[in-house]
Amino acid sequence: MKEDLYNRDFVCWTQETAKRLRAEARIGEADIQHLAEEIEDMGKRDRRAAFHRAAVLVAHLLKWKYQPQKRSTSGSATIRLQRTRLERILADSPSLRGSVEETWTAIYQNGITQAEAETGLDVPEDCQFTFAEALRPEFLP
């Protein structure tokens, strides 16, 4: 069962394993608290990577939408690449999909900040597309 969770959802496995280690810690045994923290941090690393990829995807989709004169095959390739990388992370840890969806507004705002910094554009603050739309291979705003 534990092996299955490890293979199905790495981030979920890290969180569950850290909880179990803490619950079963005994004085005089291995440094369970630090071991549990390190395992938990492994999951946090993947969570940060998913959030980063999603924000980069948003930035490139916004640049696509608000700079039609600069659209290119390179731009659409970058969007595809970000989708692929994000989908890989989500495939390894399906529980992250819910985390990204729950924090989509904050991730979207990070994407706006990145797009504005790179282009000087003034992008509207409201979400122009959903997380599900952003992941659709054919979607370009």
C-alpha positions in Angstrom: 0.0 0.0 0.0 2.8 2.5 0.9 4.6 1.6 -2.3 1.5 2.3 -4.3 1.0 5.8 -2.8 4.7 6.6 -3.4 4.3 5.6 -7.1 0.8 7.2 -7.5 1.3 10.6 -5.7 4.7 11.5 -4.4 3.7 14.7 -2.6 0.9 12.9 -0.8 3.4 10.2 0.2 5.8 12.7 1.6 3.1 14.3 3.7 1.7 11.0 5.0 5.2 9.6 5.7 6.2 12.7 7.7 3.0 12.4 9.8 3.7 8.7 10.5 7.3 9.3 11.4 6.3 12.0 13.9 3.5 9.9 15.4 5.9 6.9 15.9 8.9 8.9 17.1 10.6 7.5 20.3 13.4 9.0 22.4 16.8 7.5 21.6 15.9 6.5 18.0 17.0 8.2 14.8 16.4 11.9 14.5 12.8 11.4 13.4 11.8 15.0 13.7 14.4 16.2 11.2 13.9 13.2 9.0 10.2 14.0 8.9 10.9 17.6 8.1 13.2 16.7 5.2 10.7 14.3 3.7 8.0 17.0 4.0 10.3 19.5 2.3 10.7 17.1 -0.6 6.9 17.5 -1.2 7.1 21.2 -0.7 9.7 21.4 -3.4 7.4 19.8 -5.9 4.5 22.1 -4.8 6.7 25.2 -5.4 7.7 23.8 -8.8 4.1 23.3 -9.8 3.1 26.8 -8.7 6.1 28.3 -10.5 5.4 26.4 -13.7 1.7 27.5 -13.5 2.7 31.2 -13.0 5.1 31.0 -15.9 2.4 29.5 -18.1 0.0 32.3 -17.1 2.6 34.9 -18.0 3.2 33.5 -21.4 -0.6 33.2 -22.1 -1.0 36.8 -21.1 1.8 37.9 -23.3 0.2 35.9 -26.1 -3.2 37.6 -25.5 -2.0 41.2 -25.0 0.9 41.3 -27.5 -0.6 39.9 -30.7 2.0 41.7 -32.8 4.7 39.6 -31.1 3.1 36.2 -31.5 5.5 33.6 -32.9 6.1 29.9 -33.1 8.6 30.4 -30.3 5.9 31.9 -28.1 3.5 29.0 -28.7 6.3 26.5 -28.2 7.1 28.1 -24.8 3.4 27.8 -23.8 3.4 24.1 -24.9 6.6 23.5 -22.9 5.3 25.0 -19.8 2.1 23.0 -20.0 4.1 19.8 -20.5 6.4 20.5 -17.6 3.4 21.4 -15.3 1.5 18.3 -16.4 4.5 16.1 -15.6 4.7 17.4 -12.1 0.9 16.9 -11.7 1.1 13.4 -13.1 3.8 12.5 -10.5 1.8 14.1 -7.7 -2.0 14.3 -8.6 -2.8 15.9 -5.2 -1.0 19.0 -6.4 -3.7 19.6 -9.0 -6.1 20.5 -6.2 -3.5 22.8 -4.6 -2.9 24.6 -7.8 -6.7 25.0 -8.5 -7.3 26.2 -4.9 -4.6 28.9 -5.2 -5.2 29.7 -8.9 -6.0 33.4 -8.2 -2.7 33.9 -6.4 -0.8 32.0 -9.1 -2.5 34.0 -11.7 -1.5 37.3 -10.0 2.1 36.0 -10.0 1.8 35.4 -13.7 0.5 39.0 -14.2 3.5 40.4 -12.3 5.9 38.4 -14.4 4.2 39.4 -17.7 4.1 43.0 -16.7 7.8 43.0 -15.6 8.9 41.4 -18.9 6.7 43.5 -21.2 5.7 46.8 -19.5 2.1 45.9 -20.2 -0.7 46.8 -17.8 -2.7 43.6 -17.6 -6.2 43.6 -16.0 -6.2 42.0 -12.5 -9.2 39.8 -13.0 -8.5 36.2 -14.2 -8.9 36.0 -18.0 -8.9 32.2 -18.0 -9.2 29.3 -15.6 -6.6 26.7 -14.6 -8.4 24.1 -16.7 -8.4 26.3 -19.8 -4.7 27.1 -19.3 -3.9 23.4 -19.4 -5.9 22.7 -22.5 -3.4 22.0 -25.3 -5.4 24.0 -27.9 -6.2 27.0 -25.7 -4.6 30.3 -26.6 -6.4 33.4 -25.3 
